[in-house]
Amino acid sequence: MARKGHVSETPATALLRAHAIEFSEHTYEYQEHGGAMLGADSLGLDPFCVVKTLIMQDEKAMPLVVLMHGNRTVSTKNLARQAGVKSIEPCKPEVATRHSGYLVGGTSPFGTRKRMPVYVERSILALPGIWINGGKRGYLVGISPAVCSELLGAMAVDCALD
């Protein structure tokens, strides 16, 4: 069941508020392994506009954040080439939680525990608006995609697989 409402403050929403960034709040019933597609479906959103936050690591186990369309997959080979590293792979869930401070399924790129480089699929930046995790399972915030570049310093990459 989708509903629009307020969720208690998260590190992500605290950071957005501290920078006076406008956002809308959208909640839905979280399901294990539902991912961005579940959020999109529950809220009646285009999965292309729902952005998933992925915590990955390079061959030296240095963490990084990847922002990808909810209905696309990351080409780790293309991402590694553009990031200037040998290889990139997803972090194990417990490692991702340690780096981000968020539970998998509730990971936001905003207010992470550790500062990490952020990469955003270039086509996300061309969207009029996006919905991205607000730091809690079953909770998305609607924001301008420009916030990813302006607040996070996200580097645009072309690494989406259809």
Buried (B, 14 or more C-beta within 10 A) or exposed (E): EBEEEEBEEBBBBEBBEEEEBEBEBBBBEBEEEBBBEBBBBBBEBEBBBBBBBBBBBBEEEEBBBBBBBBBBEBBBEBBBBBBEBEBBEBBEEEBBBBBBBBBBBBBBBBBBEEEBBBBBBEBBBEBEEBBBBBBBBBBBBBBBBEBBBEBBEBBBBEBBEE
